[in-house]
Amino acid sequence: MTADLTSLTGLDVPTGLYVGGQWGRGRGGATFPVLDPATEESLAEVADASAADAIDAVAAAHDALPGWAATAPRQRAEILRTAFELMTQRSEQFARLMAAENGKSLRDARAEAAYAAEFFRWYAEEAVRIEGTLMRAPSGANRILTLRQPIGVSLLITPWNFPAAMATRKIAPALAAGCSVVLKPAEDTPLTAFAMAALLEEAGVPRGVVNVVATRREGAAGVVAAMMADDRVRKLSFTGSTQVGRILLRQAADSVINCSMELGGNAPFVIFEDADIPAAVEGAMLAKMRNGGEACTAANRFYVHEAVADEFTSEFAARLRALRVGPGLEEGTDLGPLVNQATLDKVSGLVADATGNGGGKIVLGGQAPDRKGYFYDATLIDAVPSDAGILDAEIFGPVAPVVRFTDEADAIRWANDTEYGLVSYVYTRDLARGLRVSEALEAGMVGLNRGLVSDPAAPFGGVKQSGLGREGAGEGLLEYTETKYIATDW
């Protein structure tokens, strides 16, 4: 099964389930459509996995695990390096594929393709550096030898907002550690996952080491539950909403599955009176508008000191007003459509609440344009009360609510007044203040005078209900290993 998307993307994309190195329609032969968010029309029909298909994928991964775990680290590294080179060569095709099925602008899609490829390169380098330890017991009775071994079959569940990067950020460290995987991509963006599987096969990944099963939203819970109940699955890495993360953690408890969770965010963007305002506006454009605001790291709440609030909102509004709205595949588009109708409805509802009962004042936008597709205008809302409902929700759209403050302590308290703790942003020229506030903010990551924090070499993850564990860096590799201790003497 393939979809002829060459005229749009330059890729002939597989659309079947990828299990044990074979492409197929699955046991039931069912399919579901993948829509272009800019046109609301079908791009392709892809295989709809059943629970039985998912268990077949787990079995294939389990069968492939011993051979892959025994493969020399250098060989695993060379395969990942080849994957990096192939993806770099095809970055434009992957970018166009993501723009087609996700709706993001080509500019954002090209950046994601490059970022996604870097995980293959980073973990190609880390694969040969999995270290153990040797020490003498304090009593002198024996030696303490520790080594890291692959944790086993890993279930990877990825979201629709970064279909390439979220896949490579999980697949690359798992393969580097010697694990086999089953990837379940989001219903809205399975095509990128299938294209990734084909690329990894070409790079030399043995059959069964990587498996991909997609399913429509209505069947996803049953498919995932079946895999979670299979005692051959020893690792879950999930990126998605906190609500779904809680459900998966409950299911994981029954089989004591090791879990990594990258969950929701509600990032504050704090601008102090001594901030470099042009730099803060530039950072806000990155932190808020990258990927059209559809990112867990997106700035969700802007806390701006009263002394610079007028200047910031004026300059920020001017930048937002200049954005060109259009289909992601069109060159020159700055802001593509949201991913689906449900997301559009959610964003529209949050804006209505913030400007009605919430009391905020629309500076720019505040509506969906009259056109086909799931578009929403870039929106800036000023003078939002500190207790407005929009400040408690993960917006996931191009909407920036601004709250004015005068006291540093209030800004920190409001910023921390959320169940989430993924990332925070701080702008100030005072380094001491910046570091003091960064330490006080309850977040796993802080962008200090920066609107972008993601990097394959940096530990990505949150605190509180934004998740468990870290992805990227050396820590991301260790998430797919278990420590074995051997007591010996000579």
Secondary structure as GFF3:
##gff-version 3
##sequence-region A 1 490
A	DSSP	beta_strand	2	4	.	.	.	ID=ss1
A	DSSP	alpha_helix	6	9	.	.	.	ID=ss2
A	DSSP	beta_strand	12	14	.	.	.	ID=ss3
A	DSSP	beta_strand	17	19	.	.	.	ID=ss4
A	DSSP	beta_strand	22	24	.	.	.	ID=ss5
A	DSSP	beta_strand	31	36	.	.	.	ID=ss6
A	DSSP	beta_strand	41	47	.	.	.	ID=ss7
A	DSSP	alpha_helix	51	70	.	.	.	ID=ss8
A	DSSP	alpha_helix	73	89	.	.	.	ID=ss9
A	DSSP	alpha_helix	91	102	.	.	.	ID=ss10
A	DSSP	alpha_helix	106	126	.	.	.	ID=ss11
A	DSSP	three_ten_helix	127	129	.	.	.	ID=ss12
A	DSSP	beta_strand	133	136	.	.	.	ID=ss13
A	DSSP	beta_strand	143	150	.	.	.	ID=ss14
A	DSSP	beta_strand	153	157	.	.	.	ID=ss15
A	DSSP	alpha_helix	165	177	.	.	.	ID=ss16
A	DSSP	beta_strand	181	184	.	.	.	ID=ss17
A	DSSP	alpha_helix	190	203	.	.	.	ID=ss18
A	DSSP	beta_strand	210	212	.	.	.	ID=ss19
A	DSSP	alpha_helix	217	228	.	.	.	ID=ss20
A	DSSP	beta_strand	233	239	.	.	.	ID=ss21
A	DSSP	alpha_helix	242	255	.	.	.	ID=ss22
A	DSSP	beta_strand	258	262	.	.	.	ID=ss23
A	DSSP	beta_strand	267	271	.	.	.	ID=ss24
A	DSSP	alpha_helix	277	289	.	.	.	ID=ss25
A	DSSP	three_ten_helix	290	293	.	.	.	ID=ss26
A	DSSP	beta_strand	299	305	.	.	.	ID=ss27
A	DSSP	alpha_helix	306	321	.	.	.	ID=ss28
A	DSSP	alpha_helix	341	355	.	.	.	ID=ss29
A	DSSP	beta_strand	361	364	.	.	.	ID=ss30
A	DSSP	beta_strand	379	382	.	.	.	ID=ss31
A	DSSP	three_ten_helix	389	392	.	.	.	ID=ss32
A	DSSP	beta_strand	399	405	.	.	.	ID=ss33
A	DSSP	alpha_helix	408	416	.	.	.	ID=ss34
A	DSSP	beta_strand	423	427	.	.	.	ID=ss35
A	DSSP	alpha_helix	431	440	.	.	.	ID=ss36
A	DSSP	beta_strand	445	448	.	.	.	ID=ss37
A	DSSP	three_ten_helix	464	466	.	.	.	ID=ss38
A	DSSP	beta_strand	467	468	.	.	.	ID=ss39
A	DSSP	alpha_helix	473	478	.	.	.	ID=ss40
A	DSSP	beta_strand	481	488	.	.	.	ID=ss41
###
